[in-house]
């Protein structure tokens, strides 16, 4: 794998303002890099990590941290966009399975994880456009003609926005418990867990994860105490030695830095659980020939019913799956079932690519779509 230590130093140098905090918030690019490497060391497949220079997409010299697996495969590539406060390492339960079949790319969105942290607009529309533009600039640098785009939570919102702006680049849109789709009813009180309700109330004027940074050297402990459920999700693959909780360390380090991406999310949100510009009002703008798969957790606080994508796209392929027993982090709660649904969508993209290149017939494509629509995915336990 390419050595990225010097690039980390260069990105970290753009965050010198943190030195004025007297090191209260123990942000360390080195610790973040080490935590990510430890989590990804659980992978069976080889991966590569490097910075992709996207120029002045938002800031003066923006870089997107990228990992890839199985780049040599001729199949349709999949690009994975994480949710708020996350990063590439939290896809660890999905990468091996997906990379068995195709090229896989996961990126730290601009303003998050190990990527550059430029200042975004405080306007909801402009902040969304800036984030979407950064993804497109990354795609250009990677020279990917067409790709399956998978986004979780906030990443799902941005993936849908990307599909509206650049539909010719999207072979299949996969929404994993996407944030920001339904409209916010004036008299509705969202069924959010206490943790998210507290964040929503406090983040009316402050960024969502301000408390982690305020906690300073105890920030990682805050993650461990408030979200032990997230640590548990990865316990099957991430083995911590001597009580070190590397997942909590990774999440804290992702959010201990200058919160520019978080500020962009704050600009786009209203009450944490909702978007100022709900995606459901725009989902019809995605051309009808772009297939959509939406995967929800049955126990998630995201409302899958009010954001009825099928009703808004009656003449398009829309496959909605609700995974029993999974919560908002559906990709980790039931990773085996989730992975199978994602790969099924990717196979549709492969079939469409074969038709475009003349290697299969229209009849074969029709049969494939019908099978995908009607077939329940059976995953052995």
C-alpha positions as a Markdown table, in Angstrom:
| # | Residue | x | y | z |
|---|---|---|---|---|
| 1 | Unk | 0.0 | 0.0 | 0.0 |
| 2 | Unk | 1.3 | 3.5 | -0.8 |
| 3 | Unk | 3.0 | 5.3 | 2.1 |
| 4 | Unk | 0.7 | 8.2 | 3.0 |
| 5 | Unk | 2.6 | 9.7 | 6.0 |
| 6 | Unk | 4.0 | 12.7 | 4.2 |
| 7 | Unk | 0.6 | 13.5 | 2.7 |
| 8 | Unk | -0.9 | 13.4 | 6.1 |
| 9 | Unk | 1.6 | 15.9 | 7.3 |
| 10 | Unk | 0.8 | 18.2 | 4.4 |
| 11 | Unk | -2.9 | 18.0 | 5.1 |
| 12 | Unk | -2.4 | 18.4 | 8.9 |
| 13 | Unk | -0.3 | 21.6 | 8.3 |
| 14 | Unk | -3.4 | 23.3 | 6.9 |
| 15 | Unk | -5.0 | 22.9 | 10.4 |
| 16 | Unk | -2.4 | 24.9 | 12.4 |
| 17 | Unk | -5.1 | 27.0 | 14.0 |
| 18 | Unk | -5.7 | 24.1 | 16.5 |
| 19 | Unk | -2.4 | 24.9 | 18.2 |
| 20 | Unk | -4.2 | 27.8 | 19.8 |
| 21 | Unk | -6.3 | 25.4 | 21.8 |
| 22 | Unk | -3.3 | 24.6 | 24.0 |
| 23 | Unk | -3.8 | 21.0 | 22.9 |
| 24 | Unk | -7.1 | 20.7 | 24.8 |
| 25 | Unk | -8.6 | 18.7 | 22.0 |
| 26 | Unk | -6.0 | 16.0 | 21.3 |
| 27 | Unk | -6.4 | 15.8 | 17.6 |
| 28 | Unk | -3.7 | 13.8 | 15.9 |
| 29 | Unk | -3.4 | 13.0 | 12.2 |
| 30 | Unk | -1.0 | 10.3 | 13.2 |
| 31 | Unk | -3.4 | 8.7 | 15.7 |
| 32 | Unk | -6.2 | 8.9 | 13.2 |
| 33 | Unk | -4.1 | 7.2 | 10.5 |
| 34 | Unk | -3.0 | 4.5 | 13.0 |
| 35 | Unk | -6.6 | 3.8 | 14.1 |
| 36 | Unk | -7.8 | 3.6 | 10.5 |
| 37 | Unk | -5.0 | 1.2 | 9.7 |
| 38 | Unk | -5.7 | -1.0 | 12.6 |
| 39 | Unk | -9.4 | -1.3 | 11.7 |
| 40 | Unk | -8.7 | -2.0 | 8.1 |
| 41 | Unk | -6.0 | -4.6 | 9.0 |
| 42 | Unk | -9.0 | -6.9 | 9.6 |
| 43 | Unk | -9.6 | -7.0 | 5.9 |
| 44 | Unk | -8.7 | -10.2 | 4.0 |
| 45 | Unk | -8.3 | -8.4 | 0.7 |
| 46 | Unk | -5.4 | -6.0 | -0.1 |
| 47 | Unk | -6.3 | -2.3 | -0.2 |
| 48 | Unk | -4.6 | 0.8 | -1.3 |
| 49 | Unk | -4.9 | 4.2 | 0.4 |
| 50 | Unk | -3.9 | 7.6 | -1.1 |
| 51 | Unk | -4.8 | 11.2 | -1.4 |
| 52 | Unk | -6.6 | 12.4 | -4.6 |
| 53 | Unk | -5.8 | 16.0 | -5.4 |
| 54 | Unk | -9.0 | 17.7 | -6.6 |
| 55 | Unk | -7.6 | 21.2 | -6.8 |
| 56 | Unk | -9.7 | 24.2 | -5.7 |
| 57 | Unk | -13.1 | 22.5 | -5.5 |
| 58 | Unk | -14.0 | 24.3 | -2.4 |
| 59 | Unk | -10.7 | 25.4 | -0.8 |
| 60 | Unk | -7.4 | 26.3 | -2.4 |
| 61 | Unk | -5.9 | 22.8 | -2.6 |
| 62 | Unk | -8.4 | 20.1 | -1.7 |
| 63 | Unk | -7.4 | 16.5 | -1.2 |
| 64 | Unk | -9.8 | 13.5 | -0.8 |
| 65 | Unk | -8.5 | 10.5 | 1.2 |
| 66 | Unk | -9.4 | 7.4 | -0.8 |
| 67 | Unk | -9.1 | 3.7 | -0.3 |
| 68 | Unk | -9.6 | 1.1 | -3.1 |
| 69 | Unk | -9.8 | -2.6 | -3.5 |
| 70 | Unk | -9.7 | -4.8 | -6.6 |
| 71 | Unk | -9.2 | -1.9 | -8.9 |
| 72 | Unk | -8.2 | -4.3 | -11.7 |
| 73 | Unk | -11.7 | -5.9 | -12.0 |
| 74 | Unk | -13.6 | -5.0 | -15.2 |
| 75 | Unk | -17.0 | -4.9 | -13.4 |
| 76 | Unk | -18.8 | -1.7 | -12.6 |
| 77 | Unk | -17.1 | 0.1 | -9.7 |
| 78 | Unk | -18.9 | 1.0 | -6.5 |
| 79 | Unk | -18.1 | 4.3 | -4.7 |
| 80 | Unk | -19.0 | 4.5 | -1.0 |
| 81 | Unk | -20.0 | 7.7 | 0.8 |
| 82 | Unk | -20.1 | 7.6 | 4.6 |
| 83 | Unk | -22.4 | 9.4 | 6.9 |
| 84 | Unk | -21.9 | 12.3 | 9.3 |
| 85 | Unk | -18.9 | 11.9 | 11.6 |
| 86 | Unk | -17.7 | 8.7 | 10.0 |
| 87 | Unk | -15.0 | 7.7 | 7.6 |
| 88 | Unk | -13.7 | 5.0 | 5.3 |
| 89 | Unk | -12.8 | 2.5 | 8.0 |
| 90 | Unk | -16.4 | 2.1 | 9.2 |
| 91 | Unk | -17.1 | 0.2 | 5.9 |
| 92 | Unk | -14.8 | -2.6 | 7.2 |
| 93 | Unk | -17.7 | -5.1 | 7.4 |
| 94 | Unk | -18.6 | -4.5 | 3.7 |
| 95 | Unk | -15.4 | -4.0 | 1.8 |
| 96 | Unk | -14.2 | -7.7 | 1.5 |
| 97 | Unk | -17.5 | -9.0 | 0.3 |
| 98 | Unk | -18.0 | -6.3 | -2.3 |
| 99 | Unk | -14.4 | -6.4 | -3.5 |
| 100 | Unk | -14.8 | -10.1 | -4.3 |
| 101 | Unk | -16.9 | -9.0 | -7.3 |
| 102 | Unk | -15.8 | -5.5 | -8.4 |
| 103 | Unk | -13.6 | -2.5 | -7.9 |
| 104 | Unk | -14.5 | -0.8 | -4.6 |
| 105 | Unk | -13.7 | 2.8 | -3.7 |
| 106 | Unk | -14.4 | 4.5 | -0.3 |
| 107 | Unk | -13.7 | 8.1 | 0.3 |
| 108 | Unk | -13.6 | 10.5 | 3.3 |
| 109 | Unk | -15.9 | 13.2 | 2.1 |
| 110 | Unk | -14.3 | 16.7 | 1.9 |
| 111 | Unk | -14.4 | 18.2 | 5.4 |
| 112 | Unk | -14.4 | 14.8 | 7.1 |
| 113 | Unk | -12.0 | 12.0 | 8.2 |
| 114 | Unk | -8.5 | 12.4 | 6.7 |
| 115 | Unk | -9.6 | 14.6 | 3.8 |
| 116 | Unk | -8.9 | 18.3 | 3.6 |
| 117 | Unk | -11.1 | 20.6 | 5.7 |
| 118 | Unk | -11.9 | 23.8 | 3.7 |
| 119 | Unk | -14.5 | 26.2 | 4.9 |
| 120 | Unk | -18.0 | 25.6 | 3.3 |
| 121 | Unk | -20.8 | 28.0 | 2.7 |
| 122 | Unk | -23.3 | 28.6 | 5.5 |
| 123 | Unk | -26.1 | 28.5 | 2.9 |
| 124 | Unk | -27.8 | 25.1 | 2.7 |
| 125 | Unk | -28.0 | 25.0 | -1.1 |
| 126 | Unk | -24.5 | 26.2 | -1.6 |
| 127 | Unk | -23.0 | 23.8 | 1.0 |
| 128 | Unk | -24.7 | 20.9 | -0.7 |
| 129 | Unk | -23.5 | 22.0 | -4.1 |
| 130 | Unk | -19.9 | 22.3 | -2.8 |
| 131 | Unk | -19.9 | 18.7 | -1.4 |
| 132 | Unk | -21.4 | 17.3 | -4.6 |
| 133 | Unk | -18.9 | 19.2 | -6.7 |
| 134 | Unk | -16.1 | 17.7 | -4.6 |
| 135 | Unk | -17.3 | 14.2 | -5.4 |
| 136 | Unk | -17.5 | 15.0 | -9.1 |
| 137 | Unk | -14.0 | 16.4 | -9.1 |
| 138 | Unk | -12.8 | 13.3 | -7.4 |
| 139 | Unk | -14.5 | 11.2 | -10.1 |
| 140 | Unk | -12.8 | 13.1 | -12.8 |
| 141 | Unk | -9.4 | 12.6 | -11.3 |
| 142 | Unk | -10.1 | 8.9 | -10.9 |
| 143 | Unk | -11.3 | 8.7 | -14.5 |
| 144 | Unk | -14.4 | 6.6 | -13.6 |
| 145 | Unk | -16.9 | 6.9 | -16.5 |
| 146 | Unk | -19.8 | 5.3 | -14.6 |
| 147 | Unk | -20.2 | 4.0 | -11.1 |
| 148 | Unk | -22.6 | 2.6 | -8.6 |
| 149 | Unk | -22.9 | 5.3 | -5.9 |
| 150 | Unk | -23.7 | 4.1 | -2.4 |
| 151 | Unk | -24.3 | 6.5 | 0.4 |
| 152 | Unk | -25.3 | 6.1 | 4.1 |
| 153 | Unk | -27.3 | 8.7 | 6.0 |
| 154 | Unk | -25.9 | 12.1 | 5.0 |
| 155 | Unk | -23.9 | 10.3 | 2.4 |
| 156 | Unk | -27.2 | 9.0 | 0.9 |
| 157 | Unk | -28.5 | 12.5 | 0.8 |
| 158 | Unk | -25.3 | 13.6 | -1.1 |
| 159 | Unk | -25.4 | 10.5 | -3.4 |
| 160 | Unk | -29.0 | 11.4 | -4.4 |
| 161 | Unk | -28.0 | 15.0 | -5.0 |
| 162 | Unk | -25.0 | 13.8 | -7.1 |
| 163 | Unk | -27.4 | 11.6 | -9.2 |
| 164 | Unk | -29.6 | 14.7 | -9.9 |
| 165 | Unk | -26.6 | 16.8 | -11.0 |
| 166 | Unk | -24.6 | 14.1 | -12.8 |
| 167 | Unk | -27.0 | 11.3 | -13.7 |
| 168 | Unk | -24.9 | 10.0 | -16.6 |
| 169 | Unk | -22.2 | 9.0 | -14.2 |
| 170 | Unk | -24.5 | 6.9 | -12.0 |
| 171 | Unk | -25.1 | 3.3 | -13.0 |
| 172 | Unk | -27.2 | 2.6 | -9.8 |
| 173 | Unk | -28.0 | 4.7 | -6.8 |
| 174 | Unk | -28.0 | 2.9 | -3.5 |
| 175 | Unk | -29.4 | 4.7 | -0.5 |
| 176 | Unk | -28.5 | 3.2 | 2.9 |
| 177 | Unk | -30.9 | 4.6 | 5.5 |
| 178 | Unk | -30.6 | 8.0 | 3.9 |
| 179 | Unk | -30.9 | 11.2 | 5.9 |
| 180 | Unk | -32.7 | 14.3 | 4.7 |
| 181 | Unk | -35.4 | 12.8 | 2.5 |
| 182 | Unk | -38.9 | 13.4 | 4.1 |
| 183 | Unk | -40.3 | 16.9 | 4.7 |
| 184 | Unk | -40.5 | 18.0 | 8.3 |
| 185 | Unk | -44.1 | 18.3 | 9.4 |
| 186 | Unk | -44.8 | 21.4 | 11.4 |
| 187 | Unk | -46.4 | 19.5 | 14.3 |
| 188 | Unk | -44.2 | 16.3 | 14.2 |
| 189 | Unk | -41.9 | 15.2 | 16.9 |
| 190 | Unk | -39.4 | 12.8 | 15.4 |
| 191 | Unk | -38.9 | 9.4 | 17.1 |
| 192 | Unk | -35.2 | 9.9 | 17.7 |
| 193 | Unk | -33.1 | 8.2 | 20.4 |
| 194 | Unk | -32.2 | 10.4 | 23.3 |
| 195 | Unk | -28.6 | 10.8 | 22.0 |
| 196 | Unk | -29.8 | 12.2 | 18.7 |
| 197 | Unk | -32.5 | 14.4 | 20.3 |
| 198 | Unk | -29.9 | 16.0 | 22.5 |
| 199 | Unk | -27.7 | 16.6 | 19.5 |
| 200 | Unk | -30.6 | 18.1 | 17.6 |
| 201 | Unk | -31.5 | 20.5 | 20.4 |
| 202 | Unk | -28.0 | 21.6 | 21.1 |
| 203 | Unk | -27.0 | 21.8 | 17.4 |
| 204 | Unk | -29.6 | 24.5 | 16.6 |
| 205 | Unk | -26.8 | 27.0 | 17.1 |
| 206 | Unk | -23.7 | 24.7 | 17.4 |
| 207 | Unk | -22.2 | 21.9 | 15.3 |
| 208 | Unk | -23.5 | 18.4 | 16.1 |
| 209 | Unk | -20.4 | 17.0 | 17.7 |
| 210 | Unk | -19.2 | 20.1 | 19.6 |
| 211 | Unk | -19.4 | 18.2 | 22.9 |
| 212 | Unk | -16.7 | 15.7 | 21.7 |
| 213 | Unk | -14.3 | 18.6 | 21.1 |
| 214 | Unk | -15.3 | 20.3 | 24.3 |
| 215 | Unk | -14.5 | 17.1 | 26.3 |
| 216 | Unk | -10.9 | 17.5 | 25.1 |
| 217 | Unk | -8.8 | 14.6 | 26.3 |
| 218 | Unk | -12.0 | 12.8 | 27.5 |
| 219 | Unk | -13.6 | 12.9 | 24.1 |
| 220 | Unk | -12.9 | 9.3 | 23.3 |
| 221 | Unk | -14.5 | 8.3 | 26.6 |
| 222 | Unk | -17.6 | 10.3 | 25.6 |
| 223 | Unk | -17.9 | 8.2 | 22.5 |
| 224 | Unk | -17.4 | 5.0 | 24.4 |
| 225 | Unk | -20.0 | 5.9 | 27.1 |
| 226 | Unk | -22.7 | 7.4 | 24.8 |
| 227 | Unk | -22.5 | 5.0 | 21.9 |
| 228 | Unk | -21.4 | 1.5 | 23.1 |
| 229 | Unk | -23.7 | 0.1 | 20.5 |
| 230 | Unk | -21.5 | 1.3 | 17.7 |
| 231 | Unk | -18.4 | -0.3 | 19.3 |
| 232 | Unk | -20.4 | -3.6 | 19.6 |
| 233 | Unk | -21.2 | -3.6 | 15.9 |
| 234 | Unk | -17.6 | -4.1 | 14.9 |
| 235 | Unk | -16.6 | -6.5 | 17.7 |
| 236 | Unk | -16.7 | -9.5 | 15.4 |
| 237 | Unk | -13.8 | -8.2 | 13.3 |
| 238 | Unk | -12.0 | -5.6 | 15.3 |
| 239 | Unk | -10.1 | -7.1 | 18.2 |
| 240 | Unk | -8.9 | -4.5 | 20.8 |
| 241 | Unk | -5.9 | -5.3 | 23.0 |
| 242 | Unk | -5.5 | -4.2 | 26.6 |
| 243 | Unk | -8.8 | -2.4 | 26.6 |
| 244 | Unk | -8.0 | -0.1 | 23.7 |
| 245 | Unk | -11.1 | 0.8 | 21.8 |
| 246 | Unk | -9.8 | 1.5 | 18.4 |
| 247 | Unk | -13.3 | 2.2 | 16.9 |
| 248 | Unk | -14.1 | 4.8 | 19.5 |
| 249 | Unk | -10.6 | 6.3 | 19.0 |
| 250 | Unk | -11.2 | 6.4 | 15.2 |
| 251 | Unk | -14.6 | 8.1 | 15.6 |
| 252 | Unk | -13.2 | 10.6 | 18.1 |
| 253 | Unk | -10.2 | 11.5 | 15.9 |
| 254 | Unk | -12.5 | 11.9 | 12.9 |
| 255 | Unk | -14.4 | 14.5 | 14.8 |
| 256 | Unk | -11.7 | 16.2 | 16.9 |
| 257 | Unk | -10.4 | 18.2 | 14.0 |
| 258 | Unk | -11.6 | 21.4 | 12.5 |
| 259 | Unk | -15.3 | 20.6 | 11.9 |
| 260 | Unk | -15.8 | 22.1 | 8.4 |
| 261 | Unk | -17.8 | 19.3 | 6.9 |
| 262 | Unk | -19.8 | 19.2 | 10.1 |
| 263 | Unk | -20.5 | 22.9 | 9.6 |
| 264 | Unk | -21.7 | 22.1 | 6.1 |
| 265 | Unk | -24.1 | 19.5 | 7.5 |
| 266 | Unk | -25.3 | 22.1 | 10.1 |
| 267 | Unk | -26.0 | 24.5 | 7.3 |
| 268 | Unk | -28.1 | 21.8 | 5.4 |
| 269 | Unk | -30.0 | 20.5 | 8.5 |
| 270 | Unk | -33.0 | 21.7 | 10.5 |
| 271 | Unk | -33.4 | 20.0 | 13.8 |
| 272 | Unk | -30.7 | 17.4 | 13.0 |
| 273 | Unk | -33.2 | 14.8 | 11.7 |
| 274 | Unk | -34.3 | 16.8 | 8.7 |
| 275 | Unk | -32.9 | 18.7 | 5.7 |
| 276 | Unk | -33.8 | 22.3 | 4.9 |
| 277 | Unk | -34.2 | 21.2 | 1.3 |
| 278 | Unk | -35.7 | 17.7 | 1.6 |
| 279 | Unk | -34.6 | 15.3 | -1.1 |
| 280 | Unk | -38.0 | 13.7 | -1.5 |
| 281 | Unk | -39.1 | 17.0 | -3.2 |
| 282 | Unk | -36.4 | 16.6 | -5.8 |
| 283 | Unk | -36.0 | 12.8 | -6.2 |
| 284 | Unk | -38.1 | 13.0 | -9.4 |
| 285 | Unk | -35.3 | 15.1 | -11.0 |
| 286 | Unk | -33.2 | 12.0 | -11.3 |
| 287 | Unk | -33.8 | 10.6 | -14.8 |
| 288 | Unk | -36.1 | 7.6 | -14.9 |
| 289 | Unk | -33.3 | 5.4 | -16.4 |
| 290 | Unk | -31.2 | 5.6 | -13.2 |
| 291 | Unk | -32.2 | 2.7 | -11.0 |
| 292 | Unk | -32.6 | 3.2 | -7.2 |
| 293 | Unk | -32.2 | 0.8 | -4.4 |
| 294 | Unk | -33.1 | 2.0 | -0.9 |
| 295 | Unk | -32.1 | -0.1 | 2.1 |
| 296 | Unk | -33.5 | 0.7 | 5.6 |
| 297 | Unk | -33.2 | -0.7 | 9.0 |
| 298 | Unk | -36.5 | -1.8 | 10.6 |
| 299 | Unk | -35.3 | -0.2 | 14.0 |
| 300 | Unk | -33.9 | 2.9 | 12.6 |
| 301 | Unk | -35.0 | 6.4 | 13.6 |
| 302 | Unk | -35.0 | 7.3 | 9.9 |
| 303 | Unk | -38.7 | 7.3 | 8.7 |
| 304 | Unk | -38.7 | 5.1 | 5.6 |
| 305 | Unk | -42.5 | 5.5 | 5.1 |
| 306 | Unk | -42.8 | 9.3 | 4.9 |
| 307 | Unk | -40.1 | 9.3 | 2.2 |
| 308 | Unk | -41.9 | 7.1 | -0.2 |
| 309 | Unk | -39.4 | 7.1 | -3.1 |
| 310 | Unk | -41.5 | 4.7 | -5.2 |
| 311 | Unk | -44.5 | 7.1 | -5.3 |
| 312 | Unk | -42.2 | 9.9 | -6.5 |
| 313 | Unk | -40.7 | 7.7 | -9.2 |
| 314 | Unk | -43.6 | 5.6 | -10.6 |
| 315 | Unk | -41.9 | 5.0 | -14.0 |
| 316 | Unk | -38.5 | 4.1 | -12.6 |
| 317 | Unk | -36.9 | 1.0 | -11.1 |
| 318 | Unk | -37.1 | 1.5 | -7.3 |
| 319 | Unk | -36.3 | -1.4 | -5.0 |
| 320 | Unk | -37.0 | -0.7 | -1.3 |
| 321 | Unk | -35.6 | -3.2 | 1.3 |
| 322 | Unk | -36.2 | -3.0 | 5.0 |
| 323 | Unk | -33.8 | -5.2 | 6.9 |
| 324 | Unk | -35.3 | -6.7 | 10.0 |
| 325 | Unk | -33.5 | -6.1 | 13.3 |
| 326 | Unk | -31.2 | -3.4 | 11.8 |
| 327 | Unk | -31.0 | 0.1 | 13.0 |
| 328 | Unk | -29.7 | 3.3 | 11.4 |
| 329 | Unk | -26.2 | 1.8 | 10.9 |
| 330 | Unk | -27.8 | -0.9 | 8.6 |
| 331 | Unk | -24.5 | -1.6 | 6.8 |
| 332 | Unk | -23.0 | -2.8 | 10.1 |
| 333 | Unk | -26.0 | -4.1 | 12.0 |
| 334 | Unk | -26.8 | -6.8 | 9.4 |
| 335 | Unk | -23.8 | -6.6 | 7.2 |
| 336 | Unk | -24.4 | -9.9 | 5.5 |
| 337 | Unk | -27.9 | -9.1 | 4.4 |
| 338 | Unk | -26.9 | -5.5 | 3.5 |
| 339 | Unk | -24.0 | -6.7 | 1.4 |
| 340 | Unk | -26.2 | -9.1 | -0.6 |
| 341 | Unk | -28.7 | -6.4 | -1.4 |
| 342 | Unk | -25.9 | -4.1 | -2.5 |
| 343 | Unk | -24.3 | -6.7 | -4.7 |
| 344 | Unk | -27.6 | -7.5 | -6.3 |
| 345 | Unk | -27.9 | -3.8 | -7.3 |
| 346 | Unk | -24.4 | -3.8 | -8.6 |
| 347 | Unk | -25.1 | -6.9 | -10.7 |
| 348 | Unk | -27.9 | -4.9 | -12.4 |
| 349 | Unk | -25.4 | -2.2 | -13.3 |
| 350 | Unk | -23.1 | -4.9 | -14.7 |
| 351 | Unk | -25.9 | -6.3 | -16.9 |
| 352 | Unk | -26.7 | -2.8 | -18.1 |
| 353 | Unk | -23.0 | -2.2 | -19.0 |
| 354 | Unk | -23.0 | -5.5 | -20.9 |
| 355 | Unk | -26.0 | -4.4 | -22.9 |
| 356 | Unk | -24.4 | -1.1 | -23.7 |
| 357 | Unk | -21.2 | -2.8 | -24.9 |
| 358 | Unk | -23.3 | -5.4 | -26.9 |
| 359 | Unk | -22.2 | -8.4 | -24.9 |
| 360 | Unk | -25.8 | -9.4 | -23.9 |
| 361 | Unk | -29.3 | -9.0 | -25.2 |
| 362 | Unk | -32.1 | -6.8 | -24.1 |
| 363 | Unk | -34.1 | -9.9 | -23.2 |
| 364 | Unk | -31.4 | -10.9 | -20.7 |
| 365 | Unk | -31.5 | -7.4 | -19.1 |
| 366 | Unk | -35.3 | -7.6 | -18.7 |
| 367 | Unk | -35.0 | -11.0 | -17.1 |
| 368 | Unk | -32.3 | -9.8 | -14.8 |
| 369 | Unk | -34.4 | -6.8 | -13.6 |
| 370 | Unk | -37.5 | -9.0 | -13.1 |
| 371 | Unk | -35.5 | -11.4 | -11.0 |
| 372 | Unk | -34.1 | -8.6 | -8.9 |
| 373 | Unk | -37.5 | -7.1 | -8.3 |
| 374 | Unk | -39.2 | -10.3 | -7.2 |
| 375 | Unk | -36.5 | -12.3 | -5.6 |
| 376 | Unk | -36.0 | -12.3 | -1.8 |
| 377 | Unk | -32.3 | -12.5 | -0.9 |
| 378 | Unk | -31.5 | -15.5 | 1.3 |
| 379 | Unk | -28.4 | -15.1 | 3.3 |
| 380 | Unk | -27.1 | -18.1 | 5.2 |
| 381 | Unk | -26.4 | -17.4 | 8.9 |
